[in-house]
Amino acid sequence: MGPKKAEGGKGVSQEEEAKKKAEAVDDIDDEEYKKTLRIECRNLQKMINNETKMTGLFNDERLRINYFWLISKKELEDKQAELRNKEREL
């Protein structure tokens, strides 16, 4: 079941197809209710976009912390090796 073909031979996008199906449904007659639903859908989409952005920031921060932890661990090992060498000299 691929996209339907328009007269020009180009496929109809899924969004356009969904809009046509939504407009064909006439179970809700109250325009105010439809408007409220559209607003709620937009708000939910904004929330999804914000959560996606925040997830990306969280992952970036997690990687950055992990990187700094590895560097600090390496520095600690180097300092411990230096201390061992100095203790041997003494």
PDB file of N, CA, C and O in Angstrom:
ATOM      1  N   MET A   1       0.835  -1.185   0.000  1.00  0.00           N
ATOM      2  CA  MET A   1       0.000   0.000   0.000  1.00  0.00           C
ATOM      3  C   MET A   1       0.873   1.239   0.000  1.00  0.00           C
ATOM      4  O   MET A   1       1.138   1.792   1.067  1.00  0.00           O
ATOM      5  N   GLY A   2       1.309   1.676  -1.108  1.00  0.00           N
ATOM      6  CA  GLY A   2       2.133   2.872  -1.225  1.00  0.00           C
ATOM      7  C   GLY A   2       1.261   4.101  -1.279  1.00  0.00           C
ATOM      8  O   GLY A   2       0.038   4.001  -1.180  1.00  0.00           O
ATOM      9  N   PRO A   3       1.867   5.247  -1.434  1.00  0.00           N
ATOM     10  CA  PRO A   3       1.086   6.478  -1.534  1.00  0.00           C
ATOM     11  C   PRO A   3       0.276   6.497  -2.817  1.00  0.00           C
ATOM     12  O   PRO A   3       0.687   5.952  -3.841  1.00  0.00           O
ATOM     13  N   LYS A   4      -0.877   7.132  -2.742  1.00  0.00           N
ATOM     14  CA  LYS A   4      -1.734   7.239  -3.922  1.00  0.00           C
ATOM     15  C   LYS A   4      -1.087   8.163  -4.939  1.00  0.00           C
ATOM     16  O   LYS A   4      -0.378   9.101  -4.574  1.00  0.00           O
ATOM     17  N   LYS A   5      -1.326   7.901  -6.189  1.00  0.00           N
ATOM     18  CA  LYS A   5      -0.753   8.711  -7.258  1.00  0.00           C
ATOM     19  C   LYS A   5      -1.730   9.822  -7.652  1.00  0.00           C
ATOM     20  O   LYS A   5      -2.924   9.583  -7.829  1.00  0.00           O
ATOM     21  N   ALA A   6      -1.204  11.020  -7.782  1.00  0.00           N
ATOM     22  CA  ALA A   6      -2.008  12.149  -8.236  1.00  0.00           C
ATOM     23  C   ALA A   6      -1.970  12.175  -9.760  1.00  0.00           C
ATOM     24  O   ALA A   6      -1.339  11.327 -10.390  1.00  0.00           O
ATOM     25  N   GLU A   7      -2.646  13.145 -10.337  1.00  0.00           N
ATOM     26  CA  GLU A   7      -2.713  13.221 -11.790  1.00  0.00           C
ATOM     27  C   GLU A   7      -1.349  13.426 -12.412  1.00  0.00           C
ATOM     28  O   GLU A   7      -1.088  12.883 -13.486  1.00  0.00           O
ATOM     29  N   GLY A   8      -0.474  14.183 -11.787  1.00  0.00           N
ATOM     30  CA  GLY A   8       0.847  14.466 -12.317  1.00  0.00           C
ATOM     31  C   GLY A   8       1.803  13.289 -12.167  1.00  0.00           C
ATOM     32  O   GLY A   8       2.950  13.370 -12.606  1.00  0.00           O
ATOM     33  N   GLY A   9       1.351  12.199 -11.556  1.00  0.00           N
ATOM     34  CA  GLY A   9       2.210  11.052 -11.369  1.00  0.00           C
ATOM     35  C   GLY A   9       3.014  11.125 -10.084  1.00  0.00           C
ATOM     36  O   GLY A   9       3.774  10.208  -9.773  1.00  0.00           O
ATOM     37  N   LYS A  10       2.854  12.198  -9.344  1.00  0.00           N
ATOM     38  CA  LYS A  10       3.584  12.346  -8.091  1.00  0.00           C
ATOM     39  C   LYS A  10       2.748  11.757  -6.955  1.00  0.00           C
ATOM     40  O   LYS A  10       1.518  11.800  -6.987  1.00  0.00           O
ATOM     41  N   GLY A  11       3.428  11.213  -5.960  1.00  0.00           N
ATOM     42  CA  GLY A  11       2.740  10.625  -4.824  1.00  0.00           C
ATOM     43  C   GLY A  11       2.181  11.693  -3.900  1.00  0.00           C
ATOM     44  O   GLY A  11       2.774  12.758  -3.730  1.00  0.00           O
ATOM     45  N   VAL A  12       1.036  11.396  -3.308  1.00  0.00           N
ATOM     46  CA  VAL A  12       0.427  12.299  -2.348  1.00  0.00           C
ATOM     47  C   VAL A  12       1.078  12.020  -1.000  1.00  0.00           C
ATOM     48  O   VAL A  12       1.173  10.866  -0.581  1.00  0.00           O
ATOM     49  N   SER A  13       1.520  13.054  -0.332  1.00  0.00           N
ATOM     50  CA  SER A  13       2.206  12.849   0.940  1.00  0.00           C
ATOM     51  C   SER A  13       1.233  12.279   1.967  1.00  0.00           C
ATOM     52  O   SER A  13       0.018  12.430   1.845  1.00  0.00           O
ATOM     53  N   GLN A  14       1.786  11.631   2.967  1.00  0.00           N
ATOM     54  CA  GLN A  14       0.956  11.036   4.014  1.00  0.00           C
ATOM     55  C   GLN A  14       0.202  12.111   4.778  1.00  0.00           C
ATOM     56  O   GLN A  14      -0.931  11.895   5.209  1.00  0.00           O
ATOM     57  N   GLU A  15       0.831  13.276   4.949  1.00  0.00           N
ATOM     58  CA  GLU A  15       0.171  14.363   5.673  1.00  0.00           C
ATOM     59  C   GLU A  15      -1.069  14.844   4.907  1.00  0.00           C
ATOM     60  O   GLU A  15      -2.129  15.056   5.496  1.00  0.00           O
ATOM     61  N   GLU A  16      -0.922  15.010   3.594  1.00  0.00           N
ATOM     62  CA  GLU A  16      -2.061  15.459   2.783  1.00  0.00           C
ATOM     63  C   GLU A  16      -3.165  14.408   2.802  1.00  0.00           C
ATOM     64  O   GLU A  16      -4.350  14.731   2.882  1.00  0.00           O
ATOM     65  N   GLU A  17      -2.758  13.159   2.726  1.00  0.00           N
ATOM     66  CA  GLU A  17      -3.738  12.075   2.743  1.00  0.00           C
ATOM     67  C   GLU A  17      -4.473  12.053   4.083  1.00  0.00           C
ATOM     68  O   GLU A  17      -5.686  11.847   4.121  1.00  0.00           O
ATOM     69  N   ALA A  18      -3.752  12.261   5.174  1.00  0.00           N
ATOM     70  CA  ALA A  18      -4.359  12.276   6.504  1.00  0.00           C
ATOM     71  C   ALA A  18      -5.314  13.453   6.642  1.00  0.00           C
ATOM     72  O   ALA A  18      -6.382  13.319   7.239  1.00  0.00           O
ATOM     73  N   LYS A  19      -4.932  14.624   6.084  1.00  0.00           N
ATOM     74  CA  LYS A  19      -5.810  15.792   6.143  1.00  0.00           C
ATOM     75  C   LYS A  19      -7.115  15.521   5.399  1.00  0.00           C
ATOM     76  O   LYS A  19      -8.194  15.875   5.875  1.00  0.00           O
ATOM     77  N   LYS A  20      -7.009  14.887   4.222  1.00  0.00           N
ATOM     78  CA  LYS A  20      -8.214  14.585   3.447  1.00  0.00           C
ATOM     79  C   LYS A  20      -9.124  13.634   4.207  1.00  0.00           C
ATOM     80  O   LYS A  20     -10.342  13.809   4.227  1.00  0.00           O
ATOM     81  N   LYS A  21      -8.522  12.620   4.835  1.00  0.00           N
ATOM     82  CA  LYS A  21      -9.326  11.672   5.611  1.00  0.00           C
ATOM     83  C   LYS A  21      -9.964  12.363   6.806  1.00  0.00           C
ATOM     84  O   LYS A  21     -11.118  12.093   7.140  1.00  0.00           O
ATOM     85  N   ALA A  22      -9.212  13.260   7.456  1.00  0.00           N
ATOM     86  CA  ALA A  22      -9.739  13.968   8.623  1.00  0.00           C
ATOM     87  C   ALA A  22     -10.892  14.882   8.225  1.00  0.00           C
ATOM     88  O   ALA A  22     -11.880  14.993   8.951  1.00  0.00           O
ATOM     89  N   GLU A  23     -10.767  15.530   7.082  1.00  0.00           N
ATOM     90  CA  GLU A  23     -11.832  16.423   6.621  1.00  0.00           C
ATOM     91  C   GLU A  23     -13.080  15.630   6.211  1.00  0.00           C
ATOM     92  O   GLU A  23     -14.197  16.140   6.295  1.00  0.00           O
ATOM     93  N   ALA A  24     -12.888  14.401   5.775  1.00  0.00           N
ATOM     94  CA  ALA A  24     -14.017  13.571   5.357  1.00  0.00           C
ATOM     95  C   ALA A  24     -14.845  13.108   6.559  1.00  0.00           C
ATOM     96  O   ALA A  24     -16.034  12.821   6.420  1.00  0.00           O
ATOM     97  N   VAL A  25     -14.227  13.034   7.721  1.00  0.00           N
ATOM     98  CA  VAL A  25     -14.947  12.603   8.921  1.00  0.00           C
ATOM     99  C   VAL A  25     -15.793  13.769   9.423  1.00  0.00           C
ATOM    100  O   VAL A  25     -15.290  14.872   9.634  1.00  0.00           O
ATOM    101  N   ASP A  26     -17.084  13.507   9.609  1.00  0.00           N
ATOM    102  CA  ASP A  26     -17.984  14.574  10.054  1.00  0.00           C
ATOM    103  C   ASP A  26     -18.700  14.185  11.345  1.00  0.00           C
ATOM    104  O   ASP A  26     -19.869  14.519  11.539  1.00  0.00           O
ATOM    105  N   ASP A  27     -17.991  13.476  12.225  1.00  0.00           N
ATOM    106  CA  ASP A  27     -18.628  13.067  13.464  1.00  0.00           C
ATOM    107  C   ASP A  27     -18.655  14.188  14.505  1.00  0.00           C
ATOM    108  O   ASP A  27     -19.429  14.124  15.460  1.00  0.00           O
ATOM    109  N   ILE A  28     -17.818  15.210  14.328  1.00  0.00           N
ATOM    110  CA  ILE A  28     -17.788  16.336  15.259  1.00  0.00           C
ATOM    111  C   ILE A  28     -18.275  17.568  14.500  1.00  0.00           C
ATOM    112  O   ILE A  28     -17.657  18.001  13.528  1.00  0.00           O
ATOM    113  N   ASP A  29     -19.375  18.113  14.954  1.00  0.00           N
ATOM    114  CA  ASP A  29     -19.942  19.275  14.282  1.00  0.00           C
ATOM    115  C   ASP A  29     -19.519  20.581  14.934  1.00  0.00           C
ATOM    116  O   ASP A  29     -19.598  21.636  14.305  1.00  0.00           O
ATOM    117  N   ASP A  30     -19.077  20.532  16.163  1.00  0.00           N
ATOM    118  CA  ASP A  30     -18.744  21.735  16.910  1.00  0.00           C
ATOM    119  C   ASP A  30     -17.373  22.259  16.490  1.00  0.00           C
ATOM    120  O   ASP A  30     -16.352  21.631  16.767  1.00  0.00           O
ATOM    121  N   GLU A  31     -17.355  23.399  15.829  1.00  0.00           N
ATOM    122  CA  GLU A  31     -16.101  24.001  15.356  1.00  0.00           C
ATOM    123  C   GLU A  31     -15.193  24.401  16.514  1.00  0.00           C
ATOM    124  O   GLU A  31     -13.970  24.304  16.412  1.00  0.00           O
ATOM    125  N   GLU A  32     -15.794  24.849  17.615  1.00  0.00           N
ATOM    126  CA  GLU A  32     -14.998  25.259  18.782  1.00  0.00           C
ATOM    127  C   GLU A  32     -14.231  24.053  19.349  1.00  0.00           C
ATOM    128  O   GLU A  32     -13.075  24.175  19.753  1.00  0.00           O
ATOM    129  N   TYR A  33     -14.886  22.905  19.371  1.00  0.00           N
ATOM    130  CA  TYR A  33     -14.239  21.679  19.860  1.00  0.00           C
ATOM    131  C   TYR A  33     -13.082  21.286  18.936  1.00  0.00           C
ATOM    132  O   TYR A  33     -12.011  20.890  19.396  1.00  0.00           O
ATOM    133  N   LYS A  34     -13.320  21.402  17.625  1.00  0.00           N
ATOM    134  CA  LYS A  34     -12.257  21.098  16.658  1.00  0.00           C
ATOM    135  C   LYS A  34     -11.073  22.038  16.862  1.00  0.00           C
ATOM    136  O   LYS A  34      -9.919  21.611  16.818  1.00  0.00           O
ATOM    137  N   LYS A  35     -11.361  23.310  17.083  1.00  0.00           N
ATOM    138  CA  LYS A  35     -10.302  24.295  17.288  1.00  0.00           C
ATOM    139  C   LYS A  35      -9.521  23.965  18.554  1.00  0.00           C
ATOM    140  O   LYS A  35      -8.293  24.051  18.573  1.00  0.00           O
ATOM    141  N   THR A  36     -10.232  23.589  19.607  1.00  0.00           N
ATOM    142  CA  THR A  36      -9.580  23.210  20.858  1.00  0.00           C
ATOM    143  C   THR A  36      -8.671  21.999  20.650  1.00  0.00           C
ATOM    144  O   THR A  36      -7.562  21.952  21.182  1.00  0.00           O
ATOM    145  N   LEU A  37      -9.137  21.031  19.884  1.00  0.00           N
ATOM    146  CA  LEU A  37      -8.325  19.849  19.599  1.00  0.00           C
ATOM    147  C   LEU A  37      -7.070  20.206  18.802  1.00  0.00           C
ATOM    148  O   LEU A  37      -5.988  19.681  19.065  1.00  0.00           O
ATOM    149  N   ARG A  38      -7.226  21.102  17.827  1.00  0.00           N
ATOM    150  CA  ARG A  38      -6.067  21.529  17.035  1.00  0.00           C
ATOM    151  C   ARG A  38      -5.032  22.227  17.916  1.00  0.00           C
ATOM    152  O   ARG A  38      -3.831  21.992  17.783  1.00  0.00           O
ATOM    153  N   ILE A  39      -5.507  23.081  18.809  1.00  0.00           N
ATOM    154  CA  ILE A  39      -4.593  23.784  19.722  1.00  0.00           C
ATOM    155  C   ILE A  39      -3.877  22.782  20.619  1.00  0.00           C
ATOM    156  O   ILE A  39      -2.669  22.881  20.835  1.00  0.00           O
ATOM    157  N   GLU A  40      -4.629  21.821  21.136  1.00  0.00           N
ATOM    158  CA  GLU A  40      -4.022  20.807  21.995  1.00  0.00           C
ATOM    159  C   GLU A  40      -2.990  19.986  21.226  1.00  0.00           C
ATOM    160  O   GLU A  40      -1.931  19.657  21.760  1.00  0.00           O
ATOM    161  N   CYS A  41      -3.298  19.654  19.972  1.00  0.00           N
ATOM    162  CA  CYS A  41      -2.344  18.910  19.139  1.00  0.00           C
ATOM    163  C   CYS A  41      -1.061  19.717  18.928  1.00  0.00           C
ATOM    164  O   CYS A  41       0.040  19.171  19.006  1.00  0.00           O
ATOM    165  N   ARG A  42      -1.206  21.009  18.662  1.00  0.00           N
ATOM    166  CA  ARG A  42      -0.021  21.858  18.487  1.00  0.00           C
ATOM    167  C   ARG A  42       0.805  21.917  19.769  1.00  0.00           C
ATOM    168  O   ARG A  42       2.033  21.839  19.728  1.00  0.00           O
ATOM    169  N   ASN A  43       0.126  22.054  20.906  1.00  0.00           N
ATOM    170  CA  ASN A  43       0.830  22.098  22.181  1.00  0.00           C
ATOM    171  C   ASN A  43       1.560  20.786  22.455  1.00  0.00           C
ATOM    172  O   ASN A  43       2.696  20.787  22.929  1.00  0.00           O
ATOM    173  N   LEU A  44       0.905  19.676  22.155  1.00  0.00           N
ATOM    174  CA  LEU A  44       1.544  18.371  22.355  1.00  0.00           C
ATOM    175  C   LEU A  44       2.744  18.208  21.427  1.00  0.00           C
ATOM    176  O   LEU A  44       3.769  17.656  21.826  1.00  0.00           O
ATOM    177  N   GLN A  45       2.621  18.685  20.194  1.00  0.00           N
ATOM    178  CA  GLN A  45       3.747  18.605  19.251  1.00  0.00           C
ATOM    179  C   GLN A  45       4.919  19.447  19.750  1.00  0.00           C
ATOM    180  O   GLN A  45       6.073  19.035  19.638  1.00  0.00           O
ATOM    181  N   LYS A  46       4.623  20.636  20.303  1.00  0.00           N
ATOM    182  CA  LYS A  46       5.680  21.477  20.869  1.00  0.00           C
ATOM    183  C   LYS A  46       6.359  20.765  22.029  1.00  0.00           C
ATOM    184  O   LYS A  46       7.581  20.816  22.170  1.00  0.00           O
ATOM    185  N   MET A  47       5.557  20.097  22.864  1.00  0.00           N
ATOM    186  CA  MET A  47       6.121  19.367  24.000  1.00  0.00           C
ATOM    187  C   MET A  47       7.022  18.226  23.521  1.00  0.00           C
ATOM    188  O   MET A  47       8.085  17.986  24.094  1.00  0.00           O
ATOM    189  N   ILE A  48       6.597  17.531  22.478  1.00  0.00           N
ATOM    190  CA  ILE A  48       7.407  16.441  21.917  1.00  0.00           C
ATOM    191  C   ILE A  48       8.725  16.995  21.393  1.00  0.00           C
ATOM    192  O   ILE A  48       9.788  16.433  21.655  1.00  0.00           O
ATOM    193  N   ASN A  49       8.653  18.099  20.652  1.00  0.00           N
ATOM    194  CA  ASN A  49       9.871  18.714  20.114  1.00  0.00           C
ATOM    195  C   ASN A  49      10.806  19.153  21.243  1.00  0.00           C
ATOM    196  O   ASN A  49      12.020  18.966  21.162  1.00  0.00           O
ATOM    197  N   ASN A  50      10.227  19.738  22.295  1.00  0.00           N
ATOM    198  CA  ASN A  50      11.029  20.180  23.435  1.00  0.00           C
ATOM    199  C   ASN A  50      11.680  18.982  24.130  1.00  0.00           C
ATOM    200  O   ASN A  50      12.855  19.045  24.494  1.00  0.00           O
ATOM    201  N   GLU A  51      10.938  17.903  24.315  1.00  0.00           N
ATOM    202  CA  GLU A  51      11.491  16.702  24.948  1.00  0.00           C
ATOM    203  C   GLU A  51      12.610  16.104  24.100  1.00  0.00           C
ATOM    204  O   GLU A  51      13.615  15.635  24.636  1.00  0.00           O
ATOM    205  N   THR A  52      12.441  16.118  22.794  1.00  0.00           N
ATOM    206  CA  THR A  52      13.484  15.606  21.900  1.00  0.00           C
ATOM    207  C   THR A  52      14.750  16.436  22.029  1.00  0.00           C
ATOM    208  O   THR A  52      15.857  15.901  22.092  1.00  0.00           O
ATOM    209  N   LYS A  53      14.572  17.761  22.067  1.00  0.00           N
ATOM    210  CA  LYS A  53      15.715  18.663  22.218  1.00  0.00           C
ATOM    211  C   LYS A  53      16.400  18.434  23.564  1.00  0.00           C
ATOM    212  O   LYS A  53      17.627  18.382  23.639  1.00  0.00           O
ATOM    213  N   MET A  54      15.602  18.296  24.627  1.00  0.00           N
ATOM    214  CA  MET A  54      16.160  18.087  25.959  1.00  0.00           C
ATOM    215  C   MET A  54      16.885  16.735  26.044  1.00  0.00           C
ATOM    216  O   MET A  54      17.908  16.621  26.720  1.00  0.00           O
ATOM    217  N   THR A  55      16.363  15.729  25.370  1.00  0.00           N
ATOM    218  CA  THR A  55      17.028  14.424  25.354  1.00  0.00           C
ATOM    219  C   THR A  55      18.389  14.542  24.691  1.00  0.00           C
ATOM    220  O   THR A  55      19.367  13.968  25.171  1.00  0.00           O
ATOM    221  N   GLY A  56      18.462  15.280  23.593  1.00  0.00           N
ATOM    222  CA  GLY A  56      19.737  15.503  22.920  1.00  0.00           C
ATOM    223  C   GLY A  56      20.727  16.225  23.822  1.00  0.00           C
ATOM    224  O   GLY A  56      21.901  15.858  23.882  1.00  0.00           O
ATOM    225  N   LEU A  57      20.254  17.253  24.525  1.00  0.00           N
ATOM    226  CA  LEU A  57      21.123  17.986  25.448  1.00  0.00           C
ATOM    227  C   LEU A  57      21.599  17.083  26.589  1.00  0.00           C
ATOM    228  O   LEU A  57      22.758  17.139  26.999  1.00  0.00           O
ATOM    229  N   PHE A  58      20.693  16.258  27.087  1.00  0.00           N
ATOM    230  CA  PHE A  58      21.051  15.332  28.157  1.00  0.00           C
ATOM    231  C   PHE A  58      22.140  14.373  27.693  1.00  0.00           C
ATOM    232  O   PHE A  58      23.110  14.136  28.412  1.00  0.00           O
ATOM    233  N   ASN A  59      21.980  13.821  26.490  1.00  0.00           N
ATOM    234  CA  ASN A  59      22.981  12.888  25.969  1.00  0.00           C
ATOM    235  C   ASN A  59      24.318  13.582  25.745  1.00  0.00           C
ATOM    236  O   ASN A  59      25.366  13.000  26.022  1.00  0.00           O
ATOM    237  N   ASP A  60      24.299  14.806  25.252  1.00  0.00           N
ATOM    238  CA  ASP A  60      25.543  15.572  25.075  1.00  0.00           C
ATOM    239  C   ASP A  60      26.237  15.783  26.413  1.00  0.00           C
ATOM    240  O   ASP A  60      27.449  15.609  26.533  1.00  0.00           O
ATOM    241  N   GLU A  61      25.451  16.162  27.417  1.00  0.00           N
ATOM    242  CA  GLU A  61      26.016  16.403  28.742  1.00  0.00           C
ATOM    243  C   GLU A  61      26.578  15.103  29.335  1.00  0.00           C
ATOM    244  O   GLU A  61      27.637  15.111  29.961  1.00  0.00           O
ATOM    245  N   ARG A  62      25.878  14.011  29.139  1.00  0.00           N
ATOM    246  CA  ARG A  62      26.340  12.711  29.642  1.00  0.00           C
ATOM    247  C   ARG A  62      27.670  12.335  28.998  1.00  0.00           C
ATOM    248  O   ARG A  62      28.579  11.871  29.685  1.00  0.00           O
ATOM    249  N   LEU A  63      27.790  12.528  27.705  1.00  0.00           N
ATOM    250  CA  LEU A  63      29.043  12.238  27.010  1.00  0.00           C
ATOM    251  C   LEU A  63      30.170  13.140  27.500  1.00  0.00           C
ATOM    252  O   LEU A  63      31.299  12.684  27.682  1.00  0.00           O
ATOM    253  N   ARG A  64      29.868  14.412  27.712  1.00  0.00           N
ATOM    254  CA  ARG A  64      30.871  15.362  28.187  1.00  0.00           C
ATOM    255  C   ARG A  64      31.368  14.969  29.581  1.00  0.00           C
ATOM    256  O   ARG A  64      32.570  14.998  29.843  1.00  0.00           O
ATOM    257  N   ILE A  65      30.448  14.605  30.469  1.00  0.00           N
ATOM    258  CA  ILE A  65      30.833  14.187  31.819  1.00  0.00           C
ATOM    259  C   ILE A  65      31.674  12.921  31.763  1.00  0.00           C
ATOM    260  O   ILE A  65      32.681  12.809  32.463  1.00  0.00           O
ATOM    261  N   ASN A  66      31.269  11.979  30.943  1.00  0.00           N
ATOM    262  CA  ASN A  66      32.030  10.734  30.803  1.00  0.00           C
ATOM    263  C   ASN A  66      33.443  11.016  30.291  1.00  0.00           C
ATOM    264  O   ASN A  66      34.406  10.411  30.762  1.00  0.00           O
ATOM    265  N   TYR A  67      33.569  11.923  29.337  1.00  0.00           N
ATOM    266  CA  TYR A  67      34.868  12.294  28.785  1.00  0.00           C
ATOM    267  C   TYR A  67      35.751  12.909  29.874  1.00  0.00           C
ATOM    268  O   TYR A  67      36.915  12.535  30.013  1.00  0.00           O
ATOM    269  N   PHE A  68      35.197  13.853  30.648  1.00  0.00           N
ATOM    270  CA  PHE A  68      35.972  14.481  31.714  1.00  0.00           C
ATOM    271  C   PHE A  68      36.349  13.470  32.797  1.00  0.00           C
ATOM    272  O   PHE A  68      37.434  13.548  33.375  1.00  0.00           O
ATOM    273  N   TRP A  69      35.454  12.525  33.069  1.00  0.00           N
ATOM    274  CA  TRP A  69      35.754  11.490  34.054  1.00  0.00           C
ATOM    275  C   TRP A  69      36.947  10.655  33.589  1.00  0.00           C
ATOM    276  O   TRP A  69      37.840  10.352  34.380  1.00  0.00           O
ATOM    277  N   LEU A  70      36.963  10.285  32.317  1.00  0.00           N
ATOM    278  CA  LEU A  70      38.085   9.498  31.790  1.00  0.00           C
ATOM    279  C   LEU A  70      39.398  10.278  31.873  1.00  0.00           C
ATOM    280  O   LEU A  70      40.435   9.718  32.229  1.00  0.00           O
ATOM    281  N   ILE A  71      39.352  11.564  31.544  1.00  0.00           N
ATOM    282  CA  ILE A  71      40.555  12.395  31.616  1.00  0.00           C
ATOM    283  C   ILE A  71      41.042  12.496  33.060  1.00  0.00           C
ATOM    284  O   ILE A  71      42.235  12.356  33.327  1.00  0.00           O
ATOM    285  N   SER A  72      40.124  12.737  33.982  1.00  0.00           N
ATOM    286  CA  SER A  72      40.496  12.851  35.390  1.00  0.00           C
ATOM    287  C   SER A  72      41.069  11.542  35.910  1.00  0.00           C
ATOM    288  O   SER A  72      42.030  11.549  36.678  1.00  0.00           O
ATOM    289  N   LYS A  73      40.497  10.437  35.505  1.00  0.00           N
ATOM    290  CA  LYS A  73      40.998   9.129  35.919  1.00  0.00           C
ATOM    291  C   LYS A  73      42.425   8.927  35.419  1.00  0.00           C
ATOM    292  O   LYS A  73      43.283   8.435  36.152  1.00  0.00           O
ATOM    293  N   LYS A  74      42.674   9.306  34.174  1.00  0.00           N
ATOM    294  CA  LYS A  74      44.018   9.181  33.599  1.00  0.00           C
ATOM    295  C   LYS A  74      45.003  10.076  34.348  1.00  0.00           C
ATOM    296  O   LYS A  74      46.119   9.651  34.645  1.00  0.00           O
ATOM    297  N   GLU A  75      44.601  11.312  34.657  1.00  0.00           N
ATOM    298  CA  GLU A  75      45.471  12.218  35.407  1.00  0.00           C
ATOM    299  C   GLU A  75      45.787  11.648  36.783  1.00  0.00           C
ATOM    300  O   GLU A  75      46.926  11.741  37.241  1.00  0.00           O
ATOM    301  N   LEU A  76      44.804  11.063  37.445  1.00  0.00           N
ATOM    302  CA  LEU A  76      45.019  10.448  38.753  1.00  0.00           C
ATOM    303  C   LEU A  76      46.030   9.310  38.652  1.00  0.00           C
ATOM    304  O   LEU A  76      46.945   9.215  39.470  1.00  0.00           O
ATOM    305  N   GLU A  77      45.867   8.452  37.655  1.00  0.00           N
ATOM    306  CA  GLU A  77      46.814   7.348  37.464  1.00  0.00           C
ATOM    307  C   GLU A  77      48.222   7.864  37.213  1.00  0.00           C
ATOM    308  O   GLU A  77      49.187   7.297  37.725  1.00  0.00           O
ATOM    309  N   ASP A  78      48.353   8.933  36.432  1.00  0.00           N
ATOM    310  CA  ASP A  78      49.669   9.529  36.165  1.00  0.00           C
ATOM    311  C   ASP A  78      50.299  10.080  37.443  1.00  0.00           C
ATOM    312  O   ASP A  78      51.483   9.864  37.701  1.00  0.00           O
ATOM    313  N   LYS A  79      49.503  10.790  38.239  1.00  0.00           N
ATOM    314  CA  LYS A  79      50.013  11.355  39.492  1.00  0.00           C
ATOM    315  C   LYS A  79      50.404  10.248  40.473  1.00  0.00           C
ATOM    316  O   LYS A  79      51.405  10.373  41.178  1.00  0.00           O
ATOM    317  N   GLN A  80      49.624   9.171  40.521  1.00  0.00           N
ATOM    318  CA  GLN A  80      49.963   8.052  41.397  1.00  0.00           C
ATOM    319  C   GLN A  80      51.268   7.391  40.951  1.00  0.00           C
ATOM    320  O   GLN A  80      52.079   6.984  41.783  1.00  0.00           O
ATOM    321  N   ALA A  81      51.465   7.286  39.633  1.00  0.00           N
ATOM    322  CA  ALA A  81      52.702   6.710  39.115  1.00  0.00           C
ATOM    323  C   ALA A  81      53.888   7.610  39.461  1.00  0.00           C
ATOM    324  O   ALA A  81      54.952   7.119  39.839  1.00  0.00           O
ATOM    325  N   GLU A  82      53.707   8.926  39.332  1.00  0.00           N
ATOM    326  CA  GLU A  82      54.771   9.863  39.705  1.00  0.00           C
ATOM    327  C   GLU A  82      55.120   9.717  41.186  1.00  0.00           C
ATOM    328  O   GLU A  82      56.295   9.693  41.551  1.00  0.00           O
ATOM    329  N   LEU A  83      54.104   9.619  42.031  1.00  0.00           N
ATOM    330  CA  LEU A  83      54.327   9.474  43.472  1.00  0.00           C
ATOM    331  C   LEU A  83      55.091   8.185  43.783  1.00  0.00           C
ATOM    332  O   LEU A  83      56.018   8.194  44.593  1.00  0.00           O
ATOM    333  N   ARG A  84      54.710   7.091  43.151  1.00  0.00           N
ATOM    334  CA  ARG A  84      55.411   5.808  43.340  1.00  0.00           C
ATOM    335  C   ARG A  84      56.883   5.933  42.937  1.00  0.00           C
ATOM    336  O   ARG A  84      57.776   5.445  43.629  1.00  0.00           O
ATOM    337  N   ASN A  85      57.112   6.593  41.809  1.00  0.00           N
ATOM    338  CA  ASN A  85      58.502   6.763  41.344  1.00  0.00           C
ATOM    339  C   ASN A  85      59.318   7.609  42.319  1.00  0.00           C
ATOM    340  O   ASN A  85      60.481   7.299  42.575  1.00  0.00           O
ATOM    341  N   LYS A  86      58.731   8.667  42.863  1.00  0.00           N
ATOM    342  CA  LYS A  86      59.440   9.519  43.812  1.00  0.00           C
ATOM    343  C   LYS A  86      59.711   8.772  45.113  1.00  0.00           C
ATOM    344  O   LYS A  86      60.768   8.937  45.722  1.00  0.00           O
ATOM    345  N   GLU A  87      58.742   7.943  45.539  1.00  0.00           N
ATOM    346  CA  GLU A  87      58.947   7.150  46.752  1.00  0.00           C
ATOM    347  C   GLU A  87      60.076   6.141  46.553  1.00  0.00           C
ATOM    348  O   GLU A  87      60.835   5.884  47.487  1.00  0.00           O
ATOM    349  N   ARG A  88      60.201   5.567  45.365  1.00  0.00           N
ATOM    350  CA  ARG A  88      61.292   4.642  45.075  1.00  0.00           C
ATOM    351  C   ARG A  88      62.639   5.340  45.114  1.00  0.00           C
ATOM    352  O   ARG A  88      63.627   4.778  45.584  1.00  0.00           O
ATOM    353  N   GLU A  89      62.673   6.588  44.609  1.00  0.00           N
ATOM    354  CA  GLU A  89      63.906   7.356  44.607  1.00  0.00           C
ATOM    355  C   GLU A  89      64.395   7.613  46.040  1.00  0.00           C
ATOM    356  O   GLU A  89      65.586   7.562  46.344  1.00  0.00           O
ATOM    357  N   LEU A  90      63.403   7.893  46.903  1.00  0.00           N
ATOM    358  CA  LEU A  90      63.782   8.152  48.291  1.00  0.00           C
ATOM    359  C   LEU A  90      64.261   6.884  48.945  1.00  0.00           C
ATOM    360  O   LEU A  90      64.627   6.896  50.120  1.00  0.00           O
TER     361      LEU A  90
END
